[in-house]
């Protein structure tokens, strides 16, 4: 087994992080070590660790380099929810007001009292379509939104969380567009210029995208019921019927963000570093606290875990996947990526990779890297 060269920044006090990063390659089964990965960490808003290595494609013709883009799937929800928080900061949204007060059509079929905070914490009862749809509906934003607005919740809103893997991107994206006037992809480019993060990737950037290696096994969702089936298993539960180029280009902030670990760590520093990014205050203390506070805690209806949900982020309390502090929060993506922020330690970080695993959250590769970071603080 030939291990890849590891590049980037890692001070001596974090030597264990570099060892853990190398171990993620060496511990892989034969043939699966041919992957690419990157892990980046900010402390106090400054990048202190930034490691990358491996290959951006399975044929090993493109090295995984500093400007390689990786699709991070649901890890992008952390960025999506930060964009929603910026609307709260500007007085365009209030977490405690009904979504229907901004978007009347959403209030149909028993959803009139669902608040912004409940929607963002997966309590609205819309984890997927309750009747079969064609996978191509996701590429028709207006048609998909009309179906979701007409749909009754699959449980009483506010009584439980049930992870909305893809629908939350359509719903949060539309709410953002209605109050801000821009799409989330446009706002991300304009308000966070300089960060290599994309919701809707222009075709000119597609050549930088790493090739993903899908998991060898399906994730364990526990006992399957109609809620889990709508969220993950129905034919139309995810976009399909179009090529990967069209999927990358569409704006689906819950699922198709492309970016680098370094800039994911940097944008998460807004949460970890007192609401500040590069000297600019993005979130005030009050809004950041409202974003991070627990909205609901218990057994999720879709993911087989007890989860403490903030306004769109998984709180570390009870999960212990984002370091030792319960006030840390973040999000994981399909196959193992993650991004997190710890306001107590002022640490933020992100892990991206091309070899996907079947872990729904808390991929051991990422967890061991995060644990090594705290060992060096």
C-alpha positions in Angstrom: 0.0 0.0 0.0 1.4 3.4 -1.0 0.3 6.2 1.2 -0.1 9.7 -0.3 2.0 12.7 0.5 0.3 15.0 3.0 0.5 18.7 2.3 -0.4 21.9 4.1 -0.2 23.5 7.5 0.1 21.7 10.9 2.2 23.2 13.8 4.1 20.8 16.0 1.6 21.0 18.9 -0.9 19.4 16.6 1.3 16.6 15.4 -1.3 14.1 16.5 -3.7 15.6 14.0 -1.4 15.0 11.2 -0.9 11.4 12.4 -4.6 10.9 12.6 -5.0 12.3 9.1 -2.4 9.9 7.8 -4.1 7.0 9.6 -7.3 7.7 7.8 -5.5 6.6 4.6 -3.4 3.8 6.1 -6.4 2.2 7.9 -8.5 2.0 4.8 -9.0 -1.4 3.2 -6.7 -2.3 0.4 -7.8 -0.4 -2.7 -9.8 2.1 -0.8 -6.8 4.1 0.5 -6.8 5.7 -3.0 -8.8 8.6 -1.9 -8.5 12.3 -1.3 -9.3 14.3 1.8 -8.8 17.6 3.6 -9.1 18.7 7.2 -9.0 22.3 8.3 -9.3 24.0 11.7 -9.6 27.7 12.8 -8.9 28.9 16.3 -10.2 32.4 17.1 -11.0 32.7 13.4 -7.5 32.0 12.2 -6.6 28.9 10.2 -4.1 26.9 12.3 -4.4 23.5 10.6 -5.0 22.8 6.9 -4.0 19.3 5.7 -4.8 17.7 2.4 -3.6 14.7 0.4 -4.5 11.8 -1.9 -6.3 11.8 -5.3 -9.2 13.7 -6.7 -10.3 10.8 -8.9 -10.4 7.0 -8.6 -8.0 6.6 -11.6 -5.3 8.6 -9.8 -4.8 11.1 -12.6 -5.6 14.2 -10.6 -4.0 14.9 -7.2 -6.2 16.3 -4.5 -4.8 19.8 -4.3 -5.4 23.1 -2.4 -8.2 24.3 -4.8 -10.0 20.9 -5.2 -13.7 21.2 -4.6 -15.6 18.5 -2.8 -19.4 18.0 -2.7 -20.3 17.9 1.0 -23.9 17.0 0.7 -25.7 17.7 4.0 -22.7 19.4 5.6 -23.8 22.3 3.5 -26.8 22.7 5.8 -24.5 24.4 8.2 -23.9 27.1 5.7 -27.6 27.2 4.7 -28.6 27.8 8.3 -26.0 30.5 8.8 -27.5 32.3 5.8 -30.9 32.1 7.5 -29.3 33.5 10.7 -28.1 36.5 8.7 -31.7 37.2 7.8 -32.6 37.1 11.5 -29.7 39.4 12.2 -31.0 42.0 9.6 -34.5 41.8 11.0 -35.9 40.1 7.9 -36.8 36.9 9.8 -37.7 36.0 13.4 -37.2 32.5 14.6 -40.4 32.7 16.6 -42.7 33.9 13.9 -44.7 31.6 11.7 -43.2 30.8 8.3 -46.6 31.6 6.8 -46.3 35.2 7.9 -43.5 35.6 5.3 -44.8 32.9 2.9 -48.6 32.5 3.1 -48.7 29.5 0.7 -46.7 27.5 3.2 -49.4 27.7 5.8 -51.7 25.3 3.9 -52.9 21.9 5.3 -52.2 22.5 9.0 -48.8 24.3 8.8 -50.0 27.9 9.6 -48.4 28.0 13.0 -45.1 26.3 12.1 -42.4 28.8 13.2 -39.2 29.6 11.4 -37.3 28.0 14.3 -39.4 24.8 14.1 -38.9 24.6 10.3 -35.1 24.9 10.7 -35.0 22.3 13.4 -36.8 19.7 11.3 -40.1 19.8 13.2 -42.4 20.8 10.4 -43.3 17.2 9.3 -42.1 17.6 5.7 -39.1 15.2 5.5 -40.1 14.2 1.9 -43.1 13.9 -0.4 -45.9 11.9 1.1 -46.9 10.5 -2.3 -44.6 9.2 -5.0 -43.1 11.7 -7.3 -40.7 11.6 -10.2 -37.1 12.3 -9.2 -36.9 15.1 -11.8 -39.4 17.2 -9.8 -36.4 18.5 -7.7 -35.2 20.3 -10.8 -38.5 22.2 -11.1 -38.3 24.4 -8.0 -41.8 25.9 -8.3 -43.5 22.5 -8.8 -41.7 20.9 -5.9 -42.5 23.9 -3.6 -46.1 23.8 -4.6 -46.3 20.1 -3.7 -44.7 20.7 -0.3 -46.9 23.7 0.5 -50.1 21.7 -0.3 -48.9 18.7 1.8 -50.0 18.1 5.3 -47.4 17.4 8.0 -46.5 13.7 8.5 -46.7 14.3 12.3 -47.9 17.2 14.5 -45.4 20.0 14.0 -43.5 20.9 17.2 -44.0 17.5 18.8 -40.9 15.8 17.3 -38.0 16.3 15.0 -37.7 14.3 11.8 -34.7 15.1 9.7 -35.6 16.7 6.3 -32.6 15.6 4.2 -33.4 17.5 1.0 -36.8 19.2 1.4 -35.3 21.6 4.0 -33.1 23.1 1.2 -36.0 23.9 -1.0 -38.0 25.3 2.0 -35.2 27.3 3.6 -34.0 28.5 0.2 -37.4 29.8 -0.7 -38.0 31.5 2.6 -34.6 33.2 2.2 -35.4 34.3 -1.3 -38.8 35.8 -0.3 -37.3 38.0 2.5 -33.9 38.8 1.0 -34.7 39.0 -2.7 -31.7 36.9 -3.7 -31.1 33.1 -3.9 -28.9 31.6 -1.2 -26.2 30.9 -3.8 -26.1 34.5 -4.9 -26.0 35.7 -1.3 -23.2 33.3 -0.4 -21.1 34.6 -3.3 -21.8 38.3 -2.5 -21.9 38.4 1.3 -19.0 35.9 1.8 -16.9 36.9 -1.2 -13.5 35.2 -1.1 -14.7 31.9 0.3 -14.5 29.0 -2.1 -18.0 27.8 -1.3 -20.7 27.3 -3.8 -24.5 26.7 -3.7 -25.0 26.1 -7.4 -21.6 25.5 -9.0 -21.0 27.2 -12.4 -20.0 24.9 -15.1 -16.6 26.7 -15.4 -15.7 25.3 -11.9 -16.8 21.7 -12.5 -13.3 20.6 -13.5 -12.1 21.2 -9.9 -14.6 18.8 -8.4 -13.3 15.6 -6.8 -14.8 12.3 -7.8 -16.7 10.6 -5.0 -16.5 6.9 -4.2 -19.9 5.8 -2.9 -20.3 3.8 0.4 -20.0 0.0 0.1 -23.1 -0.4 2.2 -26.3 1.5 2.8 -26.7 3.4 6.1 -28.7 1.8 8.9 -31.9 3.8 9.4 -33.4 1.5 11.9 -37.0 0.3 11.6 -38.4 1.7 8.3 -41.8 3.5 8.4 -43.6 5.9 6.1 -41.6 8.9 7.4 -38.2 7.4 6.8 -39.4 6.1 3.5 -40.5 9.6 2.4 -37.2 11.1 3.6 -34.7 8.6 2.1 -36.2 5.6 0.3 -38.9 6.5 -2.1 -37.9 6.8 -5.8 -38.5 10.6 -5.7 -36.9 11.2 -2.3 -33.8 12.6 -4.0 -33.0 14.4 -7.4 -32.6 12.1 -10.3 -33.1 11.7 -14.0 -30.6 14.4 -14.9 -26.8 14.4 -15.3 -24.3 15.3 -12.5 -23.5 18.6 -14.3 -27.1 19.8 -14.0 -27.2 18.6 -10.4 -24.1 20.6 -9.5 -25.4 23.7 -11.2 -28.8 23.8 -9.5 -29.2 25.5 -6.2 -30.2 23.0 -3.5 -28.5 24.3 -0.4 -29.4 21.2 1.7 -27.5 18.8 -0.5 -25.2 20.2 -3.2 -22.8 22.7 -1.7 -19.3 22.3 -3.1 -16.3 23.8 -1.4 -13.1 23.4 0.4 -12.6 22.3 4.0 -10.6 25.4 4.7 -13.4 27.8 3.8 -16.0 25.6 5.5 -13.9 26.0 8.7 -13.6 29.7 8.1 -17.4 30.3 7.6 -18.1 28.2 10.7 -15.7 30.5 12.6 -18.6 33.0 12.5 -20.3 30.8 15.1 -17.1 29.9 17.0 -15.5 33.3 17.0 -18.2 35.6 18.6 -20.0 36.1 15.3 -17.0 37.6 13.6 -15.4 36.7 10.3 -12.2 38.4 9.2 -12.9 41.4 11.4 -16.5 41.8 10.2 -19.4 41.1 12.6 -21.8 38.8 10.9 -24.0 37.8 13.9 -24.6 39.7 17.1 -24.4 37.7 20.4 -28.2 37.6 20.7 -28.8 36.1 17.2 -25.9 33.7 17.6 -27.4 32.5 20.9 -30.8 32.1 19.3 -29.3 30.1 16.4 -27.5 27.8 18.8 -30.0 27.2 21.5 -31.8 23.9 21.8 -35.1 23.8 19.9 -36.0 20.2 20.5 -34.3 17.1 22.0 -35.3 13.5 21.6 -35.5 10.6 19.2 -35.5 11.8 15.7 -38.3 10.4 13.4 -35.8 9.9 10.5 -32.3 9.5 11.9 -31.9 6.7 14.4 -30.4 8.9 17.1 -31.4 11.1 20.0 -30.6 14.6 18.7 -30.6 18.0 20.3 -31.4 20.3 17.4 -30.6 24.0 17.3 -31.9 26.1 14.5 -30.5 23.8 11.8 -27.4 22.5 13.5 -26.9 19.3 15.5 -25.9 20.3 19.0 -23.0 18.2 20.4 -24.8 17.4 23.6 -25.4 13.7 23.8 -23.7 13.0 20.4 -20.0 13.8 21.3 -18.9 14.0 17.7 -17.7 17.6 17.6 -15.2 17.5 20.5 -15.7 17.4 24.3 -17.9 20.5 24.7 -21.7 20.0 24.7 -22.2 23.6 23.4 -20.4 22.8 20.1 -22.7 22.3 17.1 -22.3 21.4 13.5 -23.6 19.2 10.7 -22.5 16.0 8.9 -22.9 15.1 5.3 -23.6 11.9 3.3 -20.5 9.7 3.4 -18.5 11.3 6.2 -17.9 15.0 5.7 -18.6 17.4 8.6 -18.3 21.0 9.7 -18.5 22.2 13.3 -18.1 25.2 15.6 -17.3 25.3 19.3 -18.0 28.8 20.9 -16.4 27.8 24.2 -13.1 26.9 22.7 -13.4 29.3 19.8 -12.6 26.4 17.5 -14.2 25.6 14.1 -13.3 22.9 11.6 -14.3 20.9 8.6 -13.5 17.5 7.1 -14.1 16.5 3.5 -13.2 13.3 1.7 -13.8 11.4 -1.5 -14.2 7.9 -0.1 -17.6 7.8 1.5 -18.7 5.6 4.4 -22.1 4.4 5.6 -22.1 6.4 8.8 -25.0 8.8 8.9 -23.3 11.1 11.4 -20.1 11.0 13.4 -17.8 9.3 10.8 -14.9 7.8 12.9 -12.4 9.4 10.5 -13.7 12.9 11.3 -14.2 12.2 15.0 -10.6 11.0 15.5 -9.3 14.2 13.8 -11.5 16.4 16.0 -10.4 14.6 19.1 -6.7 15.1 18.1 -7.3 18.8 17.7 -8.5 19.2 21.3 -5.6 17.2 22.5 -3.3 19.9 21.1 -5.2 23.0 22.4 
